[in-house]
Amino acid sequence: MDQSTKVSPGSHSRSHSFPLTPPATVEKPSCDEIDETRTIKDIKPRKLFTKLRKNTRKPKLKHRPESGTVFDLDQYMNGLCGKKDAMNAAFVRYAFQHSKRIVVVIGAGVSVAAGIPDFRSSEGLFSILKGKHFSTGKDLFDFNKVYSSDEMSIAFNSMITKLHKMSSEAKPTQFHELLNRVSLEGRLQRLYTQNIDGLDTRLNDLQTRVPLEKPIPSTIQLHGSINHMVCNKCAKIAQLDPTIFKNELCDEENSTIIPTCRQCEEFESVREIAGLRLKGIGKLRPRVVLYNEIHPEGDIIGEVTGTDLKKKPDCLIIAGTSLKIPGVKNICRQFAQKVKSSNGIVLYMNKEMPSQSMIDHIGCVDLILLGDCQNVPQLLQDSTESF
């Protein structure tokens, strides 16, 4: 072999192990070959926002109020504010606009602006619902009392029918819309709602699953929904039909106080024809969780909260609730402790001042916003102040 063409063993091995393709020979798609069938609808906003969120850093928080500070939101929105109020307003903006793993717990106060009454205020359901067989509206949410007599059951059906009508005619509030935008941006870790009106879950990015199952949705309904009914035997869930429940507002010919389940009736007919042992027919009821009954989804909700705690949320927002339900109060306490362990932010907003014992139980509340949570979206629009 000629010396000029001789190749050493080492160079021969390298050339075969790592073949190189000149960049100019790589065929690239031309503009005409690009798939033109893809439209803007093919872009997933949640994934896009999540990627953008990961590539952005939080700005440094310049002001943190003393723990338990009270910020009069309504007065601030009316122009009655000082320097500390302006700093507290900036702190609220920072929490909503820059937190990346937000957990929100809401109550009936969030839906009042939509025309749905709350429970415990002077104009709430517990005060305005009074009848011959009960002294307070709270009795109509007690499982042991609701089904204790026909009179109580009819009063319960009437209340459910009225609330169902109000909810179906109402629209989500500005605060609901704000939470939906936060979820769209990929920054809402979870919404835990005590509300049974279903206004929150109507929004695209706050939807839930009924029954609750994996993959876990954005919204967890802690007390069920007035939009569904369930059989106490076969567990079939269907859209609530108020006309089949005998009540004071609508006395349909085929309505009964506690309707039977049609699916159970069909199954019983099949068993009877087949000569099988009959198992009985279930009863229908609104799929809302009442006092003094076992929560049908308590186990999976416990799993969800445990998973959310492990994800290290950096912000907890409690809105429109007095936190009188022990289970919900404990959820807030666990999240508050987890958030503060990572130097996050805890906000508590309500029209009425919470008791000191309530604040002490939750612990670690940075700021108490006293006023209407519907003012928060407007507050966020003014971002001229420093954080």
C-alpha contacts under 8 A as a table, 3 or more apart, distances in Angstrom:
res1	aa1	res2	aa2	distance
1	M	5	T	7.08
1	M	6	K	6.59
2	D	5	T	5.53
2	D	6	K	6.39
3	Q	6	K	5.18
7	V	11	S	6.79
7	V	12	H	6.46
8	S	11	S	5.55
8	S	12	H	6.27
9	P	12	H	5.14
9	P	13	S	6.24
10	G	13	S	5.28
10	G	14	R	6.41
11	S	14	R	5.18
11	S	15	S	6.26
12	H	15	S	5.37
12	H	16	H	6.63
13	S	16	H	5.46
13	S	17	S	6.15
14	R	17	S	5.12
14	R	18	F	6.05
15	S	18	F	5.65
15	S	19	P	5.85
16	H	19	P	5.75
21	T	25	T	6.89
21	T	26	V	7.49
22	P	25	T	5.58
22	P	26	V	7.23
23	P	26	V	5.52
24	A	27	E	7.90
29	P	32	D	7.89
29	P	33	E	5.81
29	P	34	I	6.83
30	S	33	E	5.28
30	S	34	I	6.79
31	C	34	I	5.46
35	D	38	R	6.31
36	E	39	T	7.60
38	R	41	K	7.78
38	R	42	D	6.15
39	T	42	D	5.53
39	T	43	I	7.56
40	I	43	I	5.49
41	K	44	K	7.45
43	I	48	L	7.63
44	K	47	K	5.51
44	K	48	L	6.19
45	P	48	L	4.96
45	P	49	F	5.94
45	P	184	L	6.93
45	P	185	E	7.52
46	R	49	F	5.26
46	R	50	T	6.04
46	R	184	L	5.52
46	R	185	E	5.97
46	R	186	G	5.63
47	K	50	T	5.01
47	K	51	K	6.29
47	K	186	G	7.60
48	L	51	K	5.31
48	L	52	L	6.36
49	F	52	L	5.01
49	F	53	R	5.91
49	F	184	L	7.57
49	F	185	E	5.06
49	F	186	G	6.07
50	T	53	R	5.00
50	T	54	K	6.27
50	T	185	E	6.68
50	T	186	G	5.29
50	T	187	R	7.79
51	K	54	K	5.25
51	K	55	N	6.51
52	L	55	N	5.21
52	L	56	T	6.48
53	R	56	T	5.32
53	R	57	R	7.93
53	R	100	K	7.62
53	R	185	E	7.97
53	R	186	G	7.80
54	K	57	R	7.70
58	K	98	H	5.97
58	K	99	S	7.69
59	P	98	H	7.70
60	K	387	F	7.62
61	L	64	R	7.33
61	L	94	Y	7.63
61	L	387	F	5.66
62	K	386	S	7.72
62	K	387	F	5.28
63	H	87	M	6.89
63	H	88	N	7.97
63	H	91	F	6.75
63	H	387	F	6.35
64	R	88	N	7.90
64	R	91	F	6.80
64	R	366	D	7.64
65	P	69	T	6.37
65	P	88	N	6.80
65	P	91	F	7.98
65	P	366	D	6.43
65	P	367	L	6.91
66	E	69	T	5.72
66	E	366	D	6.65
66	E	367	L	7.93
67	S	364	C	6.52
67	S	365	V	5.88
67	S	366	D	4.48
67	S	367	L	6.65
68	G	359	I	7.73
68	G	364	C	7.63
68	G	365	V	5.51
68	G	366	D	5.41
68	G	367	L	5.53
68	G	368	I	6.39
69	T	366	D	6.59
69	T	367	L	5.05
69	T	368	I	6.05
70	V	367	L	5.98
70	V	368	I	4.71
70	V	369	L	6.14
70	V	370	L	6.87
71	F	85	D	6.70
71	F	88	N	6.88
71	F	367	L	6.84
71	F	368	I	5.93
71	F	369	L	4.92
71	F	370	L	6.02
72	D	75	Q	5.58
72	D	76	Y	6.32
72	D	369	L	5.99
72	D	370	L	4.84
72	D	371	G	6.38
73	L	76	Y	5.12
73	L	77	M	6.26
73	L	369	L	5.82
73	L	370	L	5.64
73	L	371	G	5.27
73	L	372	D	7.33
73	L	375	N	7.53
74	D	77	M	5.21
74	D	78	N	6.36
74	D	370	L	7.28
74	D	371	G	5.22
74	D	372	D	6.72
74	D	375	N	7.41
75	Q	78	N	5.01
75	Q	79	G	6.48
75	Q	80	L	5.24
75	Q	81	C	7.01
76	Y	79	G	5.18
76	Y	80	L	5.12
76	Y	81	C	5.18
76	Y	85	D	7.09
77	M	80	L	7.36
77	M	375	N	7.39
77	M	379	L	7.40
81	C	84	K	7.91
81	C	85	D	5.54
81	C	86	A	6.89
82	G	85	D	5.24
82	G	86	A	6.38
83	K	86	A	5.15
83	K	87	M	6.38
84	K	87	M	5.03
84	K	88	N	6.15
85	D	88	N	4.99
85	D	89	A	6.10
86	A	89	A	5.04
86	A	90	A	6.28
86	A	385	E	7.59
87	M	90	A	5.06
87	M	91	F	6.27
87	M	385	E	7.86
87	M	386	S	7.89
87	M	387	F	7.42
88	N	91	F	4.89
88	N	92	V	6.41
88	N	367	L	7.95
89	A	92	V	5.15
89	A	93	R	6.38
89	A	379	L	7.45
90	A	93	R	5.02
90	A	94	Y	6.15
90	A	383	S	7.49
90	A	385	E	6.16
90	A	386	S	6.43
90	A	387	F	5.31
91	F	94	Y	5.06
91	F	95	A	6.33
91	F	387	F	6.14
92	V	95	A	5.12
92	V	96	F	6.41
92	V	347	L	7.93
93	R	96	F	5.31
93	R	97	Q	5.83
93	R	379	L	7.51
93	R	380	L	5.57
93	R	383	S	7.26
93	R	387	F	7.96
94	Y	97	Q	5.26
94	Y	98	H	5.46
94	Y	99	S	7.27
94	Y	387	F	6.35
95	A	98	H	5.85
95	A	99	S	5.43
95	A	315	C	6.85
95	A	345	I	6.58
96	F	99	S	6.14
96	F	182	V	7.95
96	F	380	L	7.98
99	S	102	I	6.36
99	S	187	R	7.07
99	S	314	D	6.24
99	S	315	C	6.19
100	K	186	G	7.78
100	K	187	R	4.66
100	K	188	L	7.29
100	K	313	P	7.87
100	K	314	D	6.76
100	K	315	C	7.89
101	R	187	R	5.28
101	R	188	L	5.78
101	R	189	Q	5.09
101	R	312	K	7.62
101	R	313	P	4.77
101	R	314	D	5.43
101	R	315	C	6.48
102	I	187	R	6.10
102	I	188	L	4.81
102	I	189	Q	5.20
102	I	190	R	6.91
102	I	313	P	5.92
102	I	314	D	6.22
102	I	315	C	4.79
102	I	316	L	5.95
102	I	317	I	7.48
103	V	188	L	6.38
103	V	189	Q	5.50
103	V	190	R	5.03
103	V	191	L	6.04
103	V	192	Y	7.75
103	V	313	P	6.66
103	V	315	C	6.25
103	V	316	L	4.95
103	V	317	I	6.37
103	V	335	F	7.96
104	V	188	L	7.92
104	V	190	R	6.41
104	V	191	L	4.83
104	V	192	Y	6.07
104	V	316	L	5.82
104	V	317	I	4.73
104	V	318	I	5.89
104	V	319	A	7.69
105	V	191	L	6.04
105	V	192	Y	4.75
105	V	193	T	5.80
105	V	194	Q	7.73
105	V	316	L	7.84
105	V	317	I	6.31
105	V	318	I	4.84
105	V	319	A	6.37
105	V	332	C	7.52
106	I	109	G	7.83
106	I	110	V	6.78
106	I	191	L	7.74
106	I	192	Y	6.52
106	I	193	T	5.04
106	I	194	Q	6.23
106	I	195	N	7.53
106	I	318	I	5.85
106	I	319	A	4.80
106	I	320	G	5.70
106	I	321	T	6.24
107	G	110	V	6.13
107	G	193	T	6.29
107	G	194	Q	5.13
107	G	195	N	5.78
107	G	319	A	6.44
107	G	320	G	4.79
107	G	321	T	4.39
107	G	322	S	7.86
108	A	111	S	5.59
108	A	112	V	6.77
108	A	116	I	7.94
108	A	117	P	7.39
108	A	118	D	4.88
108	A	119	F	7.03
108	A	194	Q	7.08
108	A	195	N	5.66
108	A	320	G	5.93
108	A	321	T	6.37
109	G	112	V	5.34
109	G	117	P	7.98
109	G	118	D	5.81
109	G	319	A	7.41
109	G	320	G	3.89
109	G	321	T	6.11
109	G	350	N	7.49
110	V	113	A	7.07
110	V	173	T	7.52
110	V	175	F	7.03
110	V	176	H	7.68
110	V	319	A	6.91
110	V	320	G	5.08
110	V	373	C	6.89
110	V	374	Q	7.62
111	S	114	A	5.28
111	S	115	G	6.95
111	S	116	I	5.65
111	S	117	P	7.49
111	S	118	D	7.66
111	S	172	P	7.51
111	S	173	T	6.67
111	S	199	L	7.70
112	V	115	G	5.25
112	V	116	I	4.87
112	V	117	P	5.43
112	V	118	D	6.33
113	A	116	I	7.21
113	A	173	T	6.48
113	A	374	Q	7.68
114	A	170	A	5.71
114	A	171	K	6.11
114	A	172	P	6.62
114	A	173	T	5.92
115	G	166	M	7.44
115	G	170	A	6.79
116	I	163	L	7.73
116	I	166	M	6.72
116	I	167	S	6.98
116	I	170	A	7.77
117	P	123	E	7.29
117	P	124	G	5.49
117	P	125	L	6.44
118	D	121	S	6.71
118	D	123	E	7.64
118	D	124	G	4.76
118	D	125	L	6.25
119	F	123	E	8.00
119	F	124	G	4.32
119	F	125	L	4.66
119	F	126	F	5.42
119	F	127	S	7.77
120	R	123	E	7.75
120	R	124	G	5.23
120	R	125	L	6.93
120	R	126	F	5.92
120	R	127	S	7.24
121	S	124	G	4.76
121	S	127	S	7.55
122	S	127	S	6.22
123	E	127	S	6.28
123	E	128	I	6.45
124	G	127	S	5.54
124	G	128	I	6.30
125	L	128	I	5.23
125	L	129	L	5.54
125	L	137	G	5.81
125	L	138	K	7.71
126	F	129	L	5.82
126	F	130	K	7.98
126	F	136	T	5.59
126	F	137	G	3.91
126	F	138	K	5.07
127	S	130	K	7.24
127	S	136	T	6.33
127	S	137	G	6.25
128	I	136	T	7.91
128	I	137	G	6.94
129	L	136	T	6.18
129	L	137	G	4.45
130	K	134	F	6.20
130	K	135	S	5.39
130	K	136	T	5.22
130	K	137	G	5.78
131	G	134	F	5.30
131	G	135	S	6.34
131	G	136	T	7.76
132	K	135	S	7.53
133	H	151	E	7.17
133	H	152	M	6.78
134	F	137	G	7.46
134	F	139	D	6.56
134	F	152	M	7.90
135	S	139	D	7.71
136	T	139	D	5.94
136	T	140	L	7.95
137	G	140	L	5.48
137	G	141	F	7.42
138	K	141	F	5.41
138	K	142	D	6.81
139	D	142	D	5.15
139	D	145	K	6.26
139	D	146	V	7.07
140	L	143	F	7.93
140	L	145	K	7.07
140	L	146	V	5.66
140	L	152	M	7.50
140	L	155	A	7.49
140	L	156	F	5.60
141	F	146	V	6.96
141	F	290	L	5.17
141	F	291	Y	6.03
142	D	145	K	5.41
142	D	146	V	5.95
142	D	290	L	5.50
142	D	291	Y	4.61
142	D	292	N	6.30
143	F	146	V	5.28
143	F	147	Y	6.61
143	F	290	L	5.50
143	F	291	Y	5.78
143	F	292	N	5.78
143	F	293	E	6.19
144	N	147	Y	6.29
144	N	148	S	6.32
144	N	292	N	6.75
145	K	148	S	4.93
145	K	149	S	7.71
145	K	152	M	7.01
146	V	149	S	7.31
146	V	152	M	5.32
146	V	153	S	5.32
146	V	156	F	6.34
147	Y	150	D	7.20
147	Y	152	M	6.54
147	Y	153	S	5.47
148	S	152	M	6.72
148	S	153	S	7.51
149	S	152	M	5.32
149	S	153	S	6.27
150	D	153	S	5.03
150	D	154	I	6.08
150	D	257	I	7.08
151	E	154	I	5.23
151	E	155	A	6.27
152	M	155	A	5.06
152	M	156	F	6.11
153	S	156	F	4.95
153	S	157	N	6.11
153	S	257	I	6.65
153	S	258	I	7.85
154	I	157	N	5.01
154	I	158	S	6.13
154	I	246	K	6.30
154	I	247	N	4.98
154	I	248	E	6.88
154	I	257	I	6.25
155	A	158	S	5.07
155	A	159	M	6.28
155	A	247	N	6.75
155	A	248	E	7.20
156	F	159	M	5.16
156	F	160	I	6.21
157	N	160	I	5.10
157	N	161	T	6.02
157	N	242	P	7.99
157	N	245	F	6.23
157	N	246	K	6.73
157	N	247	N	5.35
157	N	257	I	7.74
158	S	161	T	5.11
158	S	162	K	6.19
158	S	246	K	7.89
158	S	247	N	4.75
158	S	248	E	5.62
158	S	249	L	6.15
159	M	162	K	5.20
159	M	163	L	6.18
160	I	163	L	5.13
160	I	164	H	5.96
160	I	226	I	7.28
160	I	242	P	7.93
160	I	286	P	7.79
161	T	164	H	5.11
161	T	165	K	6.27
161	T	242	P	5.62
161	T	247	N	7.84
161	T	249	L	7.77
162	K	165	K	5.21
162	K	166	M	6.26
162	K	249	L	7.98
163	L	166	M	5.04
163	L	167	S	6.00
163	L	197	D	7.64
163	L	226	I	7.72
164	H	167	S	5.16
164	H	168	S	6.10
164	H	197	D	7.41
164	H	226	I	6.18
164	H	227	N	6.87
164	H	242	P	7.92
165	K	168	S	5.23
165	K	169	E	6.35
166	M	169	E	5.32
166	M	170	A	6.13
167	S	170	A	5.08
167	S	171	K	7.85
167	S	197	D	5.50
167	S	198	G	7.44
167	S	199	L	7.25
170	A	199	L	7.65
171	K	199	L	6.55
172	P	176	H	5.75
172	P	177	E	6.91
172	P	199	L	5.10
172	P	200	D	6.33
172	P	202	R	7.71
172	P	203	L	7.89
173	T	176	H	5.11
173	T	177	E	6.38
173	T	374	Q	7.46
174	Q	177	E	4.96
174	Q	178	L	6.18
174	Q	374	Q	5.98
174	Q	377	P	6.88
175	F	178	L	4.92
175	F	179	L	6.37
175	F	373	C	6.69
175	F	374	Q	5.36
175	F	376	V	7.25
175	F	377	P	6.66
176	H	179	L	5.25
176	H	180	N	6.26
176	H	199	L	7.82
176	H	200	D	5.85
177	E	180	N	4.94
177	E	181	R	6.33
177	E	203	L	7.64
178	L	181	R	5.20
178	L	182	V	6.40
178	L	377	P	6.46
179	L	182	V	5.05
179	L	183	S	6.20
179	L	188	L	7.69
179	L	206	L	7.88
180	N	183	S	5.04
180	N	184	L	6.14
180	N	203	L	6.63
180	N	204	N	7.46
180	N	205	D	5.52
180	N	206	L	5.93
181	R	184	L	4.90
181	R	185	E	6.28
181	R	205	D	7.77
182	V	185	E	5.19
182	V	186	G	6.64
182	V	187	R	5.63
182	V	188	L	5.78
183	S	186	G	5.08
183	S	187	R	5.62
183	S	188	L	4.60
183	S	189	Q	7.80
183	S	205	D	5.84
183	S	206	L	7.09
183	S	218	S	7.80
184	L	187	R	7.58
184	L	205	D	5.91
185	E	188	L	7.80
186	G	189	Q	7.81
188	L	191	L	7.29
188	L	218	S	7.66
189	Q	218	S	7.23
189	Q	308	D	7.39
189	Q	313	P	7.32
190	R	218	S	5.30
190	R	219	T	6.08
190	R	220	I	7.51
190	R	308	D	7.70
191	L	206	L	7.68
191	L	218	S	6.14
191	L	219	T	4.68
191	L	220	I	6.15
192	Y	219	T	5.94
192	Y	220	I	4.88
192	Y	221	Q	6.26
192	Y	222	L	6.59
193	T	219	T	7.09
193	T	220	I	6.18
193	T	221	Q	5.20
193	T	222	L	5.88
193	T	223	H	7.81
194	Q	221	Q	6.25
194	Q	222	L	5.18
194	Q	223	H	5.54
195	N	198	G	6.90
195	N	221	Q	7.21
195	N	222	L	7.73
195	N	223	H	6.79
195	N	224	G	7.88
195	N	225	S	7.60
196	I	221	Q	7.48
196	I	223	H	6.33
196	I	224	G	5.78
196	I	225	S	4.28
196	I	226	I	5.33
196	I	227	N	7.98
196	I	288	V	6.99
197	D	225	S	6.31
197	D	226	I	5.88
197	D	227	N	7.43
198	G	201	T	5.41
198	G	202	R	6.63
198	G	225	S	6.24
198	G	226	I	7.28
198	G	227	N	7.19
199	L	202	R	5.54
199	L	203	L	7.67
200	D	203	L	6.02
200	D	206	L	6.21
200	D	207	Q	7.53
201	T	204	N	7.44
201	T	206	L	5.03
201	T	207	Q	4.34
201	T	208	T	6.14
201	T	219	T	7.02
202	R	206	L	7.13
202	R	207	Q	6.41
203	L	206	L	5.40
203	L	207	Q	6.35
204	N	207	Q	5.93
205	D	218	S	7.10
206	L	217	P	7.87
206	L	218	S	5.47
206	L	219	T	5.57
207	Q	217	P	6.62
207	Q	218	S	6.24
207	Q	219	T	5.98
208	T	212	L	7.44
208	T	217	P	5.06
208	T	218	S	6.31
208	T	219	T	5.13
208	T	220	I	6.52
208	T	221	Q	7.67
209	R	212	L	4.95
209	R	213	E	6.52
209	R	216	I	7.75
209	R	217	P	6.38
210	V	213	E	7.61
211	P	237	I	7.89
212	L	216	I	7.33
212	L	220	I	7.76
212	L	297	E	7.25
212	L	300	I	7.64
213	E	216	I	6.00
213	E	300	I	7.79
214	K	217	P	7.63
216	I	304	V	7.61
217	P	220	I	7.09
220	I	301	I	7.66
221	Q	224	G	5.38
221	Q	225	S	7.21
222	L	301	I	7.90
223	H	288	V	5.70
223	H	289	V	4.81
223	H	290	L	7.65
224	G	287	R	5.80
224	G	288	V	4.43
224	G	289	V	5.80
225	S	228	H	5.97
225	S	286	P	7.95
225	S	287	R	5.90
225	S	288	V	5.48
226	I	229	M	7.69
226	I	240	L	7.25
226	I	286	P	6.42
226	I	287	R	6.40
226	I	288	V	6.24
227	N	239	Q	5.91
227	N	240	L	5.26
227	N	286	P	7.92
227	N	287	R	7.75
228	H	237	I	6.69
228	H	238	A	5.62
228	H	239	Q	4.45
228	H	240	L	4.37
228	H	286	P	6.10
228	H	287	R	5.41
229	M	237	I	5.78
229	M	238	A	5.53
229	M	239	Q	6.09
229	M	240	L	4.93
229	M	241	D	7.83
229	M	284	L	6.47
229	M	285	R	5.42
229	M	286	P	4.19
229	M	287	R	4.62
230	V	235	A	5.86
230	V	236	K	5.58
230	V	237	I	4.52
230	V	238	A	6.47
230	V	284	L	5.50
230	V	285	R	5.68
230	V	286	P	6.36
230	V	287	R	5.60
231	C	234	C	5.81
231	C	235	A	4.75
231	C	236	K	5.43
231	C	237	I	6.82
231	C	261	C	6.18
231	C	282	G	5.79
231	C	283	K	5.41
231	C	284	L	4.53
231	C	285	R	6.62
232	N	235	A	5.68
232	N	282	G	5.63
232	N	283	K	5.68
232	N	284	L	6.44
232	N	285	R	7.58
233	K	281	I	7.23
233	K	282	G	4.68
233	K	283	K	7.10
234	C	264	C	6.86
234	C	282	G	6.79
236	K	263	Q	7.87
240	L	286	P	6.83
241	D	244	I	6.13
241	D	245	F	7.73
242	P	245	F	5.56
243	T	246	K	7.23
243	T	250	C	7.00
243	T	251	D	7.84
243	T	252	E	6.28
243	T	255	S	6.35
244	I	252	E	7.20
244	I	254	N	6.60
244	I	255	S	4.20
244	I	256	T	6.25
244	I	259	P	6.59
245	F	255	S	5.25
245	F	256	T	5.39
245	F	257	I	5.50
245	F	258	I	6.45
245	F	259	P	6.44
246	K	250	C	7.05
246	K	251	D	5.83
246	K	252	E	7.02
246	K	255	S	4.98
246	K	256	T	4.83
246	K	257	I	4.73
246	K	258	I	7.70
247	N	250	C	5.75
247	N	251	D	6.10
247	N	257	I	7.37
248	E	251	D	6.71
251	D	255	S	6.88
252	E	255	S	5.17
255	S	259	P	7.22
256	T	259	P	5.30
258	I	283	K	6.42
258	I	284	L	6.41
258	I	285	R	7.05
259	P	283	K	5.82
259	P	284	L	5.47
259	P	285	R	7.72
260	T	264	C	8.00
260	T	265	E	7.86
260	T	281	I	6.82
260	T	282	G	5.91
260	T	283	K	4.46
260	T	284	L	5.76
261	C	264	C	5.33
261	C	265	E	6.38
261	C	281	I	6.63
261	C	282	G	5.46
261	C	283	K	5.50
261	C	284	L	5.84
262	R	265	E	4.93
262	R	266	E	6.23
263	Q	266	E	5.14
263	Q	267	F	6.26
264	C	267	F	5.06
264	C	268	E	6.11
264	C	280	G	7.52
264	C	281	I	5.12
264	C	282	G	6.19
265	E	268	E	5.10
265	E	269	S	6.26
265	E	281	I	6.00
266	E	269	S	5.13
266	E	270	V	6.37
267	F	270	V	5.17
267	F	271	R	6.26
268	E	271	R	5.06
268	E	272	E	6.09
268	E	278	L	6.12
268	E	279	K	7.10
268	E	280	G	7.04
268	E	281	I	7.30
269	S	272	E	5.13
269	S	273	I	6.25
270	V	273	I	5.23
270	V	274	A	6.14
271	R	274	A	5.02
271	R	275	G	5.99
271	R	276	L	4.84
271	R	277	R	6.70
271	R	278	L	6.32
272	E	275	G	5.05
272	E	276	L	5.90
272	E	277	R	7.35
272	E	278	L	6.77
273	I	276	L	7.68
289	V	293	E	7.29
289	V	295	H	6.52
290	L	293	E	6.13
294	I	298	G	7.84
295	H	298	G	5.03
296	P	299	D	7.97
297	E	300	I	5.67
297	E	301	I	6.19
298	G	301	I	5.21
298	G	302	G	6.12
299	D	302	G	5.11
299	D	303	E	6.43
300	I	303	E	4.91
300	I	304	V	6.24
301	I	304	V	5.02
301	I	305	T	6.25
302	G	305	T	5.29
302	G	306	G	6.19
303	E	306	G	5.11
303	E	307	T	6.22
304	V	307	T	5.12
304	V	308	D	6.11
305	T	308	D	5.01
305	T	309	L	6.09
305	T	331	I	7.64
306	G	309	L	5.20
306	G	310	K	6.49
307	T	310	K	5.20
307	T	311	K	6.58
308	D	311	K	5.16
308	D	312	K	7.12
308	D	313	P	7.30
309	L	312	K	5.64
309	L	313	P	6.84
309	L	334	Q	7.88
309	L	335	F	6.59
309	L	338	K	6.72
312	K	338	K	6.66
312	K	339	V	6.80
312	K	342	S	7.43
313	P	316	L	7.45
313	P	335	F	7.74
313	P	338	K	7.21
313	P	339	V	5.68
313	P	344	G	7.70
314	D	339	V	5.19
314	D	340	K	7.85
314	D	342	S	6.80
314	D	343	N	7.42
314	D	344	G	4.47
314	D	345	I	6.44
315	C	339	V	6.02
315	C	344	G	5.42
315	C	345	I	4.70
315	C	346	V	5.79
315	C	347	L	7.99
316	L	335	F	6.84
316	L	336	A	6.43
316	L	339	V	6.86
316	L	345	I	6.35
316	L	346	V	4.76
316	L	347	L	6.28
317	I	346	V	6.01
317	I	347	L	4.88
317	I	348	Y	6.07
317	I	349	M	7.78
318	I	321	T	7.33
318	I	332	C	7.79
318	I	346	V	7.99
318	I	347	L	6.17
318	I	348	Y	4.74
318	I	349	M	6.13
319	A	348	Y	6.05
319	A	349	M	4.79
319	A	350	N	5.92
319	A	373	C	6.94
320	G	349	M	6.43
320	G	350	N	5.00
320	G	351	K	7.35
320	G	373	C	7.17
321	T	350	N	6.49
322	S	350	N	7.45
322	S	354	P	6.75
323	L	326	P	7.42
323	L	328	V	6.58
323	L	329	K	5.42
324	K	328	V	7.91
324	K	329	K	7.00
325	I	328	V	5.51
325	I	329	K	6.14
326	P	329	K	5.04
326	P	330	N	6.19
327	G	330	N	5.23
327	G	331	I	6.36
328	V	331	I	5.01
328	V	332	C	6.32
329	K	332	C	5.21
329	K	333	R	6.29
329	K	362	I	7.32
330	N	333	R	4.95
330	N	334	Q	6.24
330	N	362	I	7.66
331	I	334	Q	5.27
331	I	335	F	6.30
332	C	335	F	5.21
332	C	336	A	5.92
332	C	362	I	6.50
333	R	336	A	5.08
333	R	337	Q	6.23
333	R	361	H	6.94
333	R	362	I	4.33
333	R	363	G	6.85
334	Q	337	Q	5.35
334	Q	338	K	6.30
334	Q	362	I	7.94
335	F	338	K	5.05
335	F	339	V	5.99
336	A	339	V	5.16
336	A	340	K	6.15
336	A	346	V	6.39
336	A	362	I	6.73
336	A	363	G	6.99
336	A	364	C	6.35
336	A	365	V	7.38
337	Q	340	K	5.28
337	Q	341	S	6.13
337	Q	363	G	7.29
337	Q	364	C	6.84
338	K	341	S	5.15
338	K	342	S	6.89
339	V	342	S	5.57
339	V	343	N	6.52
339	V	344	G	4.93
339	V	345	I	6.63
339	V	346	V	7.27
340	K	343	N	4.71
340	K	344	G	5.09
340	K	345	I	6.75
340	K	346	V	7.60
340	K	364	C	6.63
341	S	344	G	7.36
345	I	365	V	7.90
345	I	366	D	6.51
346	V	364	C	7.01
346	V	365	V	5.14
346	V	366	D	5.34
346	V	367	L	6.89
347	L	365	V	6.20
347	L	366	D	6.09
347	L	367	L	5.22
347	L	368	I	6.12
347	L	369	L	7.27
348	Y	365	V	6.97
348	Y	367	L	6.42
348	Y	368	I	4.85
348	Y	369	L	6.03
349	M	368	I	5.73
349	M	369	L	4.37
349	M	370	L	5.91
349	M	371	G	6.99
349	M	372	D	7.81
349	M	373	C	6.58
350	N	353	M	6.92
350	N	354	P	7.89
350	N	368	I	7.92
350	N	369	L	6.48
350	N	370	L	5.52
350	N	371	G	5.77
350	N	372	D	6.66
350	N	373	C	7.02
351	K	370	L	5.40
351	K	371	G	4.30
351	K	372	D	5.71
352	E	370	L	6.60
352	E	371	G	7.33
353	M	370	L	6.56
354	P	358	M	6.41
354	P	359	I	6.96
355	S	358	M	5.21
355	S	359	I	6.56
356	Q	359	I	5.07
356	Q	360	D	6.04
357	S	360	D	5.00
357	S	361	H	6.07
358	M	361	H	5.07
358	M	362	I	6.36
359	I	362	I	5.25
359	I	363	G	5.75
359	I	365	V	7.03
360	D	363	G	4.89
362	I	365	V	7.28
365	V	368	I	7.20
372	D	375	N	5.85
372	D	376	V	7.91
373	C	376	V	5.49
374	Q	377	P	6.60
374	Q	378	Q	7.95
375	N	378	Q	5.46
375	N	379	L	6.28
376	V	379	L	4.86
376	V	380	L	6.23
377	P	380	L	5.20
377	P	381	Q	6.61
378	Q	381	Q	5.27
378	Q	382	D	7.27
379	L	382	D	5.82
380	L	383	S	6.30
382	D	385	E	7.80
383	S	386	S	7.79
